[in-house]
Amino acid sequence: MDSRHATVIGAGIGGLTAASALARRGWTVRLHERQAEIRAVGAGIYVWDNGLFALDSIGAFDDATYGAHMGPAVEARTHTGDLLYRIDINGADRPRCYTLLRERLVAALVRSARESGVDIVTGSGATAVRPDGTVEFDGRATEQSDLVVVADGVHSRLRDSIDLAYRRIRMTQGAARLMIPASPDYFPAEDAVKHLEFFRGRRRLLYTPCTPDLIYLALVCDADDPAIRGSRLDVPLWQHSFPVLTQLLAATSDIRIRWDTFEYVRMSAWSRGAVAFLGDAAHAQPPYLGQGGGTAMTNAVALADAVSRPGREPADALTVWERDMRPGTERTQRTSYRMRLLNSVPDRVRNPLLTAAGRVSAFTESQLAATRLRPTINT
Ligand SMILES: Cc1cc2nc3c(=O)[nH]c(=O)nc-3n(C[C@H](O)[C@H](O)[C@H](O)COP(=O)(O)OP(=O)(O)OC[C@H]3O[C@@H](n4cnc5c(N)ncnc54)[C@H](O)[C@@H]3O)c2cc1C
């Protein structure tokens, strides 16, 4: 067994998965989280086959998916509820997709990390990293490791501390996320179990059952849309856009939302020396495919696998890791970034366009390609 030491920065989905996967391969691992406690940000989350594979490989699958929902289909609909296209999921020979509570996923990842022997230090913010494996905290204390994995999220400070160029695009759109109690009043029973996305103008509403009791809603619009009022939705405005969802939207009135503007990040390289970047810090994408977390977990497991192969220095292993994992990740980013264009098209154009696209296998394939990503490293 290898007994090299790794430092991981950030206890989000990417960092926790990387820490667990490294520890399970014999590394001693210390994970630093800036916040005083590890918290899941957001409401629900889609985890497709690739993310499920990663969860399984770190022993967190059963725990993370306990009580989760598996819908029979993803459907795009007009604002009046008419079907635009449908993708069947979760049946024989179909892609698997679990929808779950973020807090359940993060708690399962924390348990997996602790059980694998990861030393988790909270309230510990890193300020800089160097290619030789040095991590600085508050400019004074340092930690030296054979490998540093930086997964400090889309607002990464550590990206700026190392000589790696990157492109960061802050998009005009974002999403308000919240959970509401499940109710038989929202949809007929056969629809209530599906993942439903409604389109109207520059607004979209995504309905996702997450547990038997809770529904996850993501309401996408421009960051300056008056339908978002601070930490609340302007419910009448949303009801005006989506009259078929009047009852469902009424259930959101007293609930605080979490707002995030979408971002896209592309780094010139994912590593320098013994330092690797993964997750949103390296490859953030708008969430139209539900794959930011999935690609973070897949790349985290692939990274642990690459650096744990005998006879290879971390810097060389990281080059091989990037060569193998970057093309699939970037294809996923490009597809999700292109999907923003759907927001700018008037309904009278978008509706027939989506109906026609739904009949073309290349369209469905482009939505599902990322679900087949695996942490495969070719030596
Ligand atoms: C609206 C929306 C919906 C989404 N839906 C999905 C979905 O359905 N499926 C999916 O797979 N993905 C989805 N995503 C994307 C997914 O949430 C992200 O890709 C994922 O959370 C990124 O994980 P991460 O570990 O890279 O970063 P983060 O989750 O941001 O974690 C970064 C961690 O690093 C810590 N940190 C930051 N700086 C430091 C520092 N200097 N030192 C120490 N710690 C630090 C932070 O406190 C945080 O805990 C969605 C995103 C959005 C905005």
The ligand as an SDF file (V2000), in Angstrom:
LIG
                    3D

 53 58  0  0  0  0  0  0  0  0999 V2000
  -28.8660   25.7120   -9.7020 C   0  0  0  0  0  0  0  0  0  0  0  0
  -27.8680   24.5860   -9.7440 C   0  0  0  0  0  0  0  0  0  0  0  0
  -28.3150   23.2870   -9.9040 C   0  0  0  0  0  0  0  0  0  0  0  0
  -27.4030   22.2290   -9.9920 C   0  0  0  0  0  0  0  0  0  0  0  0
  -27.8710   20.9720  -10.1560 N   0  0  0  0  0  0  0  0  0  0  0  0
  -26.9950   19.9430  -10.2690 C   0  0  0  0  0  0  0  0  0  0  0  0
  -27.4690   18.6070  -10.4360 C   0  0  0  0  0  0  0  0  0  0  0  0
  -28.6690   18.3560  -10.4500 O   0  0  0  0  0  0  0  0  0  0  0  0
  -26.5480   17.6130  -10.5710 N   0  0  0  0  0  0  0  0  0  0  0  0
  -25.1980   17.8640  -10.5300 C   0  0  0  0  0  0  0  0  0  0  0  0
  -24.4030   16.9180  -10.6420 O   0  0  0  0  0  0  0  0  0  0  0  0
  -24.7310   19.1190  -10.3470 N   0  0  0  0  0  0  0  0  0  0  0  0
  -25.5830   20.1490  -10.2160 C   0  0  0  0  0  0  0  0  0  0  0  0
  -25.1200   21.4180  -10.0060 N   0  0  0  0  0  0  0  0  0  0  0  0
  -23.6630   21.6440   -9.9460 C   0  0  0  0  0  0  0  0  0  0  0  0
  -23.0780   21.1970   -8.6070 C   0  0  0  0  0  0  0  0  0  0  0  0
  -23.7870   21.7690   -7.5410 O   0  0  0  0  0  0  0  0  0  0  0  0
  -21.6160   21.6270   -8.5430 C   0  0  0  0  0  0  0  0  0  0  0  0
  -20.9630   21.2790   -9.7290 O   0  0  0  0  0  0  0  0  0  0  0  0
  -20.9080   20.9570   -7.3640 C   0  0  0  0  0  0  0  0  0  0  0  0
  -21.5230   21.2690   -6.1510 O   0  0  0  0  0  0  0  0  0  0  0  0
  -19.4470   21.4220   -7.3390 C   0  0  0  0  0  0  0  0  0  0  0  0
  -18.8030   20.7900   -6.2650 O   0  0  0  0  0  0  0  0  0  0  0  0
  -17.3650   21.2870   -5.8400 P   0  0  0  0  0  0  0  0  0  0  0  0
  -16.9060   20.3260   -4.7940 O   0  0  0  0  0  0  0  0  0  0  0  0
  -16.5090   21.5000   -7.0180 O   0  0  0  0  0  0  0  0  0  0  0  0
  -17.5710   22.7520   -5.2210 O   0  0  0  0  0  0  0  0  0  0  0  0
  -18.4580   23.2420   -3.9990 P   0  0  0  0  0  0  0  0  0  0  0  0
  -19.6250   22.3660   -3.7690 O   0  0  0  0  0  0  0  0  0  0  0  0
  -18.6900   24.6900   -4.2280 O   0  0  0  0  0  0  0  0  0  0  0  0
  -17.5170   23.0680   -2.7160 O   0  0  0  0  0  0  0  0  0  0  0  0
  -16.4100   23.8960   -2.4950 C   0  0  0  0  0  0  0  0  0  0  0  0
  -16.0590   23.8070   -1.0100 C   0  0  0  0  0  0  0  0  0  0  0  0
  -14.7880   24.4180   -0.8000 O   0  0  0  0  0  0  0  0  0  0  0  0
  -14.8500   25.2390    0.3590 C   0  0  0  0  0  0  0  0  0  0  0  0
  -13.8070   26.2580    0.2150 N   0  0  0  0  0  0  0  0  0  0  0  0
  -13.8160   27.3250   -0.6220 C   0  0  0  0  0  0  0  0  0  0  0  0
  -12.6640   27.9980   -0.5290 N   0  0  0  0  0  0  0  0  0  0  0  0
  -11.9020   27.3250    0.3760 C   0  0  0  0  0  0  0  0  0  0  0  0
  -10.5950   27.5310    0.8960 C   0  0  0  0  0  0  0  0  0  0  0  0
   -9.8290   28.5630    0.4870 N   0  0  0  0  0  0  0  0  0  0  0  0
  -10.1050   26.6630    1.8070 N   0  0  0  0  0  0  0  0  0  0  0  0
  -10.8660   25.6150    2.2380 C   0  0  0  0  0  0  0  0  0  0  0  0
  -12.1190   25.3760    1.7820 N   0  0  0  0  0  0  0  0  0  0  0  0
  -12.6340   26.2110    0.8600 C   0  0  0  0  0  0  0  0  0  0  0  0
  -16.2810   25.7840    0.3340 C   0  0  0  0  0  0  0  0  0  0  0  0
  -16.6710   26.2660    1.5990 O   0  0  0  0  0  0  0  0  0  0  0  0
  -17.0570   24.5560   -0.1280 C   0  0  0  0  0  0  0  0  0  0  0  0
  -17.4150   23.7450    0.9670 O   0  0  0  0  0  0  0  0  0  0  0  0
  -26.0140   22.4960   -9.9000 C   0  0  0  0  0  0  0  0  0  0  0  0
  -25.5630   23.8030   -9.7150 C   0  0  0  0  0  0  0  0  0  0  0  0
  -26.4810   24.8500   -9.6300 C   0  0  0  0  0  0  0  0  0  0  0  0
  -25.9620   26.2590   -9.4290 C   0  0  0  0  0  0  0  0  0  0  0  0
  1  2  1  0
  2  3  1  0
  2 52  2  0
  3  4  2  0
  4  5  1  0
  4 50  1  0
  5  6  2  0
  6  7  1  0
  6 13  1  0
  7  8  2  0
  7  9  1  0
  9 10  1  0
 10 11  2  0
 10 12  1  0
 12 13  2  0
 13 14  1  0
 14 15  1  0
 14 50  1  0
 15 16  1  0
 16 17  1  0
 16 18  1  0
 18 19  1  0
 18 20  1  0
 20 21  1  0
 20 22  1  0
 22 23  1  0
 23 24  1  0
 24 25  2  0
 24 26  1  0
 24 27  1  0
 27 28  1  0
 28 29  2  0
 28 30  1  0
 28 31  1  0
 31 32  1  0
 32 33  1  0
 33 34  1  0
 33 48  1  0
 34 35  1  0
 35 36  1  0
 35 46  1  0
 36 37  1  0
 36 45  1  0
 37 38  2  0
 38 39  1  0
 39 40  1  0
 39 45  2  0
 40 41  1  0
 40 42  2  0
 42 43  1  0
 43 44  2  0
 44 45  1  0
 46 47  1  0
 46 48  1  0
 48 49  1  0
 50 51  2  0
 51 52  1  0
 52 53  1  0
M  END
$$$$
